[in-house]
Every structure is written in structure tokens, then in C-alpha cells.
Amino acid sequence: MGKKYMFVTDSNGKSHEVKVDPKNVSRQAAEHRSAGREVTVMSEDERIRYGQTANQIRDSHR
């Protein structure tokens, strides 16, 4: 099991990274969802892959 990253988006569309409690990821995500926030949990590999994809999209629109 690798490191997990959690991103939370509020009702205004602003996203931020939240520190993950590795033993309680599901509970932590459920608490954010019940508060009306959108939650995305990623592994380290997924975060790198999505970051590279975002950079490619940004670069292709310059």
C-alpha cells in the first residue's frame, strides 16, 4: 500500500489537498462527502500520471 492523496472540492469549485489519515481514508472521505464536498483519492502513481497529463494539456494550448 503506497501513499494516498486526497483532494477536496467545495461547493464554490475551489479544490485543495487534504492530509490523509491512512487508517481511516474511507471514513475521512465519507465525512467530506456528507458535508457536501466532492472527494478524489489517488495513489502516488495516479497523482503523477494525472499531473503529467495536465502538463501536456497545458502545453498543447499555449
Residue pairs with C-beta under 8 A, 6 or more apart in sequence:
1 22
2 43
2 44
2 45
3 20
3 43
3 44
4 20
4 22
4 25
4 41
4 42
4 43
4 44
5 17
5 20
5 41
5 42
5 43
5 44
5 47
6 17
6 18
6 19
6 20
6 25
6 28
6 29
6 32
6 39
6 40
6 41
6 42
7 15
7 16
7 17
7 18
7 39
7 40
7 41
7 42
8 15
8 16
8 17
8 18
8 32
8 37
8 38
8 39
8 40
9 15
9 37
9 38
9 39
9 40
10 36
10 37
11 36
11 37
18 28
18 32
20 28
20 41
21 28
25 41
29 39
29 41
32 39
33 39
42 50
